[in-house]
Amino acid sequence: AIDIKSLYGEFDAFTYDPGFTSTASCRSDITFIDGDQGTLLYRGYPIEQLAEHSNFLEVSYLLLYGNLPQKAELENFTDSITRHTMVNESLKNFFNGFHYNAHPMAMLTAVVGSLSAFYHDSIDINDPASRDLCAQRIIAKMPTIAGAAFKHFVGEPFVYPKNHLSYSANLLNMLFSRPSEEYKISPVAEKALDQLLILHADHEQNASTSTVRLAGSTGTNPFAAMSAGCAALWGPAHGGANEAVLRMLEEIGDVRNVAKFIEKAKDKDDPFRLMGFGHRVYKNYDPRATIIRDTCHEVLQEMGMENDPQLELAVKLEEIALKDDYFVERKLYPNVDFYSGLIYRALGIPMSFFTVLFALGRTPGWVAQWMEMVADPEQRIGRPRQIYTGAAKRDYVPVDKR
Ligand code: ACO
């Protein structure tokens, strides 16, 4: 057997914490969550106030630089983001190399990583001005990349960014406008999308942000670190949950089946889980879910979809689950993704594209956390240890003697 003491004895305490449920990996000034109270603050500001009064670029500034911008600061920041929306024309070839039905997250992860090839030696991560430029570039280019991934996915010509539009209106335009017809941006859709981006903008050390920090802690190119964040976000336990919610609603099919699926979710021998329910940190209503639920009703009403059967299903599911002892005892409440998919669908966004929009929203958080980490003198390379449980030392045996 392995002598653990001799291996790990150099430490007074050695923590085994799978899933890092009680391990802080860093100090951070950016986002505060009180999971029991259902509180979420960005730089001290309640998410409810930001969702109601702010906009995504102002929130991005807040996350990156710590305070709400003065008017001139916001104008300069918005101007800089607007001037960096273009991506190199040669990236078109990269998109065209993808199979027509490639998952949009596969394209996003790859293309975001490829930006490191365009900015590989021009970034000095130790220079704050260089970090700022890099931060603004990535926030500016994400919608362009997302728009191109979408157009490739639906087989339509790419739409270039339009700099007179707001961040969210520009995104909608790149997704939905076509050369053959005029596309009118709905103010309700623009506002709802902007709000969804704000609500997803940061959430302290979640899996994708921790991945960005871990990758970034090696000093790697920041675009490569963001690409690692996209990869981590893709999974159904994280950013893929809203897609999974709609697939689940499709599977349930009818309100009469809700009770049966609630029972399935409680059955430990059944892998089915109620998607969009439960959260590692929130043991109360996810405050983002409350806001999104209201927006969902507004958007669907605006689109004439207030009697949408999937909305009816979601409401029923929530109603029953919140009264069920299994969910009450485990403090499982709807999370941010329970209603967001219904809004995206009402905006005309296909399911497999939902996580791309999550990535877009999370980008300022990833970048802010990366900037904070790089500037932190206490930060070292992220290097977890393990408890080794494998074979004890043994000698190699040639293949003919085994
Ligand atoms: N449906 C049914 N049971 C659930 C669910 C669910 N959605 N979520 C948790 N549970 C149960 C578990 O089976 C476990 O029960 P047990 O104590 O009897 O074994 C208990 O609640 C605790 O769950 P864990 O899996 O230990 O909690 P963890 O913190 O590891 O997981 C997670 C959190 C991944 C979010 C989980 O709740 C889940 O899978 N939810 C569905 C997927 C989802 O909505 N993900 C989005 C998260 S939010 C985001 O990324 C933006």
Residues whose N, C-alpha, C, O or C-beta is under 5 A from the ligand:
A	BS01	ACO	P236 A237 H238 G239 A241 A265 R273 L274 M275 G276 F277 G278 H279 R280 R330 N335 V336
